[in-house]
Amino acid sequence: MALIDETTRFNADELDSYVVGIAARVGKHDSGMHSHAKAQLLYAPQGCMSIQLQGRKSVLPPTRAAWIPAGVKHCAIMNNVVEYRSLYFDLTVAPQIDQVSRIDQIKIVEVTPLLQALIERMSFWEWNKPESEMTNTLALFIEELNQSTEQLLSLPIPSDPRLSGWIDSLNQPTSIVPALNQLANHIGASSKTISRIFTRETGMPYQSWRQQWRLLRSIELLSQGLQVNDVAYQLEFSSDSAFITFFKQQTGATPLQYLHSSA
């Protein structure tokens, strides 16, 4: 069985299969912080997920997939109806796949049409499928995944207690990230202090961090079906064209091109 719903009891680590695939359609869902003994590939052909790690947030829009190494604690959050596919790999398979440089991070890649077709097929494999029947498809999958372009769709989260309340507020649907001087007034710390915190804890100047946050948030909103003008307004861009220019500078594509691209 590979097609599951919210009532299905499922634990990939309890299954002995070389590759375990599942397909599901869910509405609002929060997986909670957890990890697997198996490595995981997570893909959403419809909808958008956010993936929380310790001190880092990633966004997974359509046409992208997340490679999650074995043992990495993560939480997948889905706020709109999501059609998703998930593949779990035994540790004898995972080393054949290019890994991120640090074991506590995930890797997000573009999904080509061929990779999408392979994910779709493998997601519906029976859980008792003989390993000998997986070999050719799995080899092609590994080759295609290793050649996929990595996407920088994550954001390090500062942990300084002076920012904790404000960071928590960013989870609200209508939240925004203000300019540095506005944040300084809100926090009650100087702009220099806040700049030092962000550089020290995220490796990014505040303005760069703000731009990345706006990019990830815009991808979430666009994936939920919001129009470009609504996203530009919610994220306080001066105009629709200013938002489109920003988005294209960050991704190399317009918002609509980005969401419908597949390498």
C-alpha positions as CSV (number, residue, x, y, z in Angstrom):
1,M,0.0,0.0,0.0
2,A,1.3,3.4,-0.9
3,L,-1.7,5.8,-1.0
4,I,-2.4,7.0,2.6
5,D,-4.6,9.5,4.3
6,E,-4.7,11.2,7.7
7,T,-6.0,8.1,9.4
8,T,-3.3,5.8,8.2
9,R,-0.8,4.6,10.7
10,F,2.6,4.9,9.0
11,N,6.2,4.6,10.2
12,A,8.8,4.2,7.4
13,D,11.4,2.9,9.9
14,E,9.2,-0.1,10.7
15,L,9.3,-1.3,7.1
16,D,12.2,-3.4,5.8
17,S,11.8,-2.3,2.2
18,Y,14.9,-0.9,0.3
19,V,12.7,2.1,-0.8
20,V,9.4,3.0,0.8
21,G,7.1,5.4,-1.1
22,I,3.8,7.1,-0.1
23,A,1.3,9.4,-1.8
24,A,-1.1,11.5,0.2
25,R,-3.5,14.5,0.0
26,V,-3.9,16.5,3.2
27,G,-5.3,19.8,4.3
28,K,-3.8,21.6,7.3
29,H,-1.1,19.4,8.9
30,D,1.7,19.8,11.3
31,S,4.0,16.7,11.5
32,G,5.6,17.8,14.7
33,M,9.4,17.7,15.2
34,H,10.7,14.2,14.4
35,S,13.4,12.3,12.6
36,H,13.8,9.1,10.7
37,A,16.4,6.3,10.6
38,K,15.9,6.4,6.9
39,A,16.7,9.3,4.5
40,Q,13.7,11.0,3.0
41,L,12.8,12.8,-0.2
42,L,9.7,15.1,0.2
43,Y,7.9,16.5,-2.9
44,A,4.7,18.5,-3.3
45,P,3.4,18.7,-6.8
46,Q,0.5,20.8,-5.4
47,G,0.5,23.3,-2.6
48,C,3.4,24.5,-0.5
49,M,5.1,23.2,2.7
50,S,7.4,24.9,5.2
51,I,10.0,22.7,6.8
52,Q,11.3,23.7,10.2
53,L,14.7,22.6,11.5
54,Q,16.5,23.6,14.6
55,G,17.4,27.2,13.9
56,R,16.4,27.1,10.3
57,K,13.3,27.4,8.1
58,S,12.9,26.2,4.5
59,V,10.1,26.5,2.0
60,L,9.1,23.8,-0.4
61,P,7.0,25.1,-3.3
62,P,5.7,23.0,-6.2
63,T,8.3,21.7,-8.7
64,R,10.9,21.5,-5.9
65,A,11.8,18.5,-3.6
66,A,13.6,18.3,-0.2
67,W,16.3,15.8,0.5
68,I,16.3,15.1,4.3
69,P,19.3,13.1,5.5
70,A,18.6,10.3,8.0
71,G,18.5,11.5,11.6
72,V,17.8,15.2,10.9
73,K,15.1,16.5,13.2
74,H,12.5,18.4,11.2
75,C,8.8,19.5,11.1
76,A,6.7,19.7,7.9
77,I,3.9,22.2,8.1
78,M,1.1,22.3,5.5
79,N,-1.4,25.2,5.6
80,N,-3.3,24.5,2.4
81,V,-4.4,21.4,0.6
82,V,-1.2,19.6,-0.4
83,E,-0.8,16.7,-2.8
84,Y,2.5,15.3,-1.6
85,R,4.9,12.4,-2.3
86,S,7.5,11.0,0.0
87,L,10.2,8.5,-0.5
88,Y,12.2,6.9,2.3
89,F,15.6,5.2,1.6
90,D,17.5,2.5,3.5
91,L,20.9,3.6,4.6
92,T,22.5,1.3,2.0
93,V,20.9,3.5,-0.7
94,A,21.3,7.0,0.8
95,P,25.1,7.2,0.5
96,Q,24.7,7.0,-3.3
97,I,22.9,10.4,-3.3
98,D,24.8,13.6,-3.1
99,Q,24.4,15.0,0.5
100,V,24.5,18.4,1.9
101,S,27.8,19.5,3.5
102,R,26.3,19.4,7.0
103,I,24.3,16.5,8.3
104,D,21.9,18.9,10.2
105,Q,20.7,20.5,7.0
106,I,18.4,19.6,4.2
107,K,18.8,20.2,0.5
108,I,16.1,21.6,-1.8
109,V,16.4,20.8,-5.5
110,E,14.5,21.5,-8.8
111,V,12.3,18.7,-10.0
112,T,12.7,18.0,-13.7
113,P,10.0,16.3,-15.7
114,L,11.9,13.0,-15.6
115,L,12.6,13.2,-11.9
116,Q,8.9,14.0,-11.3
117,A,7.8,10.9,-13.3
118,L,10.2,8.8,-11.3
119,I,9.0,10.1,-7.9
120,E,5.4,9.5,-9.0
121,R,6.2,5.9,-10.0
122,M,8.2,5.1,-6.9
123,S,5.7,6.7,-4.5
124,F,3.1,4.0,-5.5
125,W,5.4,1.0,-5.2
126,E,4.1,-1.7,-3.0
127,W,5.9,-1.8,0.3
128,N,6.9,-5.4,-0.2
129,K,8.2,-4.9,-3.8
130,P,11.3,-7.1,-4.4
131,E,14.6,-5.2,-4.5
132,S,15.5,-6.8,-7.8
133,E,12.5,-5.0,-9.4
134,M,13.6,-1.6,-8.1
135,T,17.2,-1.6,-9.4
136,N,16.9,0.1,-12.8
137,T,14.3,2.7,-11.8
138,L,16.3,3.5,-8.6
139,A,19.6,3.9,-10.5
140,L,17.9,6.4,-12.9
141,F,16.3,8.2,-10.0
142,I,19.7,8.6,-8.2
143,E,21.4,9.9,-11.3
144,E,18.7,12.4,-12.0
145,L,18.5,13.6,-8.4
146,N,22.3,14.1,-8.2
147,Q,22.2,16.3,-11.3
148,S,19.3,18.5,-10.1
149,T,20.0,22.1,-9.4
150,E,20.1,23.1,-5.7
151,Q,17.7,25.9,-4.6
152,L,18.6,28.3,-1.8
153,L,15.2,28.3,-0.1
154,S,16.1,28.3,3.5
155,L,16.6,30.9,6.2
156,P,18.7,30.7,9.4
157,I,16.8,31.8,12.5
158,P,18.6,33.9,15.2
159,S,18.2,32.6,18.7
160,D,19.1,35.7,20.7
161,P,16.4,36.1,23.4
162,R,16.0,39.8,22.6
163,L,14.5,38.8,19.3
164,S,12.5,35.7,20.4
165,G,9.1,37.4,20.8
166,W,9.4,39.1,17.4
167,I,10.6,35.9,15.7
168,D,7.6,34.1,17.1
169,S,5.3,36.8,15.7
170,L,6.6,36.1,12.1
171,N,4.6,32.9,12.1
172,Q,1.4,34.9,11.9
173,P,-0.3,34.9,8.4
174,T,-0.1,38.7,8.0
175,S,3.4,39.2,9.5
176,I,6.0,41.3,7.8
177,V,9.7,42.0,8.4
178,P,10.3,45.7,8.9
179,A,13.3,47.9,7.9
180,L,16.2,47.8,10.4
181,N,15.4,51.2,12.1
182,Q,11.7,50.1,12.6
183,L,12.8,46.8,14.1
184,A,15.2,48.6,16.4
185,N,12.4,50.8,17.7
186,H,10.2,47.7,18.2
187,I,12.8,45.6,20.0
188,G,14.3,48.5,22.0
189,A,17.8,47.9,20.9
190,S,20.1,49.9,18.6
191,S,20.4,49.2,14.9
192,K,24.1,48.3,15.4
193,T,23.2,45.8,18.1
194,I,20.6,44.1,15.9
195,S,23.0,44.1,13.0
196,R,25.7,42.4,15.1
197,I,23.2,39.8,16.3
198,F,22.1,38.8,12.7
199,T,25.7,38.7,11.4
200,R,26.8,36.6,14.3
201,E,23.9,34.2,14.5
202,T,22.9,33.9,10.8
203,G,26.0,34.8,8.9
204,M,23.9,37.4,7.0
205,P,23.5,41.2,7.4
206,Y,20.0,42.1,8.5
207,Q,19.0,43.5,5.1
208,S,20.0,40.3,3.3
209,W,18.1,38.2,5.9
210,R,15.0,40.4,5.4
211,Q,15.2,40.0,1.6
212,Q,15.4,36.2,2.0
213,W,12.5,36.2,4.4
214,R,10.4,38.2,1.9
215,L,11.3,35.8,-0.9
216,L,10.4,32.7,1.1
217,R,7.1,34.3,2.3
218,S,6.2,35.4,-1.2
219,I,6.7,31.9,-2.5
220,E,4.4,30.6,0.2
221,L,1.7,33.1,-0.6
222,L,1.9,32.6,-4.3
223,S,1.8,28.8,-3.9
224,Q,-1.4,29.3,-1.9
225,G,-3.0,31.0,-4.9
226,L,-2.6,34.6,-4.1
227,Q,-2.3,37.0,-7.0
228,V,0.9,38.9,-7.6
229,N,-0.7,42.3,-6.6
230,D,-2.0,40.8,-3.3
231,V,1.5,39.4,-2.4
232,A,3.1,42.7,-3.3
233,Y,0.6,44.6,-1.1
234,Q,0.9,42.2,1.8
235,L,4.7,42.3,1.9
236,E,4.7,46.1,1.5
237,F,6.4,46.5,-1.8
238,S,5.9,49.9,-3.4
239,S,4.2,48.4,-6.5
240,D,3.5,45.2,-8.3
241,S,6.4,45.9,-10.7
242,A,8.8,46.5,-7.8
243,F,7.8,43.1,-6.3
244,I,8.2,41.3,-9.7
245,T,11.7,43.0,-10.2
246,F,12.7,41.9,-6.7
247,F,11.5,38.3,-7.3
248,K,13.3,38.0,-10.6
249,Q,16.5,39.3,-9.1
250,Q,16.3,36.6,-6.5
251,T,15.3,33.7,-8.6
252,G,15.9,34.6,-12.2
253,A,12.3,34.2,-13.1
254,T,9.0,36.1,-12.7
255,P,6.7,34.7,-9.9
256,L,4.4,32.9,-12.4
257,Q,7.4,31.4,-14.3
258,Y,9.0,30.3,-11.1
259,L,6.0,28.4,-9.8
260,H,5.4,26.6,-13.1
261,S,9.0,25.9,-13.9
262,S,10.6,22.4,-13.7
263,A,14.1,23.0,-14.9
